[in-house]
Amino acid sequence: EYIASMEWEAAKEIYQLSAQGDEDTVENLVSTFMNNLQLAYELRVNYELEDDVLYVDLDLPEIEDLKTEYPVLSKDKIVNKKKTAAGLREEYAQMVMNMGVFLSTNFFNLSSYIRTIVMSGFNTVRDSKGDLVDQYLYSVKFTREVFEQTNLSEVEDLYSFLLKFENRINLSTNHVFKAVVPYEMESVTARNALIDDAVLGLKELGYKAGDINAILPQLSENTYASSGEYLKEGLRLLNQK
């Protein structure tokens, strides 16, 4: 609808840029889709395109957001019946997995350039110290080919469908998620490896771990191509202290 509302030449340009993988165009289409999406629960996403892979962090609703009762007909009257704890867990698991599949389907439709979607769903919980932390329930590498070969209306078991892809998901038979570590962007992973090498080099030069940890936030803001450059920047930051 967003593209259809444009003049033909403008719409044609959007289609072309999207198919070519223009980062700004694809991300703008994702943003427009999310801004116009109307669901029963609030969804927030962070996303970034790297080559032909769309990385999506999906902030999921909490299980407490589900309705705890459902209407039933009893003696010609509609009454509310309370859901069981097991029923709520199953409903929640189905909902959050369905959201990941639903969004991925639509994101693939936005651009033929996108070949893979790394969908990582999380919610916010309190840790043992009472601090709010993000807990990832699943991280799945959806591929376009499997979606193109699947009639999603015939998929009855979403969990089995997710297991067709490379995934990090641990769901018990009682529909309880165990927290997982999400997949990261390859560039982020590579950068972290370079920083780790630089940190090791700083320690070998005799710098204390506490001093190194103090400069890590500043060091991580850089995007150098080698561990040597991170090492030089680390030395510069340490010598400023």
LINMO-V453882 format. One record per residue. PHI is phi in radians with two decimals (none if undefined). OMEGA is omega as a letter, one per 40 degrees, with the letter a starting at -180 (none if undefined). Layout:
# LINMO-V453882
phi-><PHI;PHI>
omega-><OMEGA;OMEGA>
This chain:
# LINMO-V453882
phi-><none;-1.06;-1.28;-1.11;-1.35;-1.50;-1.13;-0.96;-1.11;-1.16;-1.12;-1.07;-1.12;-1.08;-1.02;-1.15;-1.12;-1.12;-1.16;-1.45;1.43;-1.09;-1.03;-1.10;-1.13;-1.09;-1.19;-1.16;-1.15;-1.08;-1.08;-1.09;-1.06;-1.17;-1.17;-1.75;-1.36;-2.12;-2.24;-1.21;-2.17;-1.27;-2.16;-2.24;-2.30;-2.00;-2.57;-2.72;-1.69;-2.23;0.98;-1.81;-1.99;-1.75;-1.67;-2.23;-1.80;-1.88;-1.42;-1.45;-1.12;-1.60;-1.11;-1.19;-1.35;-1.28;-1.23;-1.64;-2.29;-2.49;-1.41;-2.36;-1.61;-2.37;0.94;1.12;-2.24;-1.60;-2.19;-1.62;-1.98;-1.37;-1.30;-1.38;-1.07;-1.14;-1.13;-1.14;-1.10;-1.15;-1.09;-1.14;-1.05;-1.09;-1.12;-1.23;-1.24;-1.09;-1.09;-1.11;-1.21;-1.04;-1.16;-1.09;-0.98;-1.26;-1.18;-1.05;-1.20;-1.26;-2.69;-1.21;-1.22;-1.24;-1.81;-2.42;-2.15;-1.63;-1.76;-2.13;-1.78;-2.42;-2.27;-1.89;-2.31;-1.69;-1.44;-1.10;-1.61;1.54;-1.51;-1.35;-2.37;-1.47;-2.03;-1.47;-1.60;-2.79;-2.55;-2.26;-1.70;-1.28;-2.01;-1.04;-1.03;-1.16;-1.10;-1.18;-1.67;-2.07;-1.55;-1.11;-1.19;-1.74;-1.39;-1.71;-1.98;-1.10;-1.08;-1.12;-1.11;-1.09;-1.25;-1.21;-1.79;-1.07;-2.61;-2.24;-2.63;-2.35;-2.05;-1.33;-1.14;-1.60;1.10;-1.94;-1.46;-1.76;-1.01;-2.21;-1.65;-1.30;-1.19;-1.87;-1.06;-1.03;-1.16;-1.18;-1.08;-1.13;-1.09;-1.09;-1.15;-1.14;-1.14;-1.05;-1.12;-1.15;-1.07;-1.06;-1.12;-1.13;-1.16;-1.17;-1.43;1.76;-1.35;-1.33;-1.04;-1.10;-1.18;-1.16;-1.07;-1.19;-1.70;-0.98;-1.00;-1.21;-1.12;-1.26;-1.28;-1.58;-2.21;-1.42;-1.63;-2.53;-1.19;-1.10;-1.19;-1.16;-1.12;-1.09;-1.16;-1.10;-1.12;-1.10;-1.17;-1.16;-1.30;-1.42;-1.25>
omega-><i;a;a;a;a;i;a;a;i;i;i;i;i;i;a;a;i;a;i;i;i;a;a;a;a;a;i;i;i;i;i;i;a;a;a;a;i;i;a;a;i;i;i;i;i;a;i;i;i;a;a;i;i;i;a;i;a;i;a;i;i;i;i;i;i;i;a;i;i;a;i;i;a;i;i;i;i;i;i;i;a;i;i;i;i;i;i;i;i;i;a;a;i;a;a;i;i;i;i;i;a;a;a;i;a;i;i;a;a;a;i;i;a;i;a;i;i;a;a;a;a;i;a;a;i;i;a;i;a;i;i;a;i;i;a;a;i;i;a;i;i;i;a;a;a;i;a;a;a;i;a;i;i;i;a;a;a;a;i;i;i;a;i;a;i;a;i;a;a;a;a;i;i;i;i;i;i;a;i;i;a;i;i;i;a;a;i;i;i;i;a;i;i;i;i;i;i;i;i;i;i;i;i;i;i;i;a;a;a;i;a;a;a;a;a;i;i;a;a;i;a;i;i;a;a;i;i;i;i;i;i;i;i;i;i;a;i;a;i;a;none>
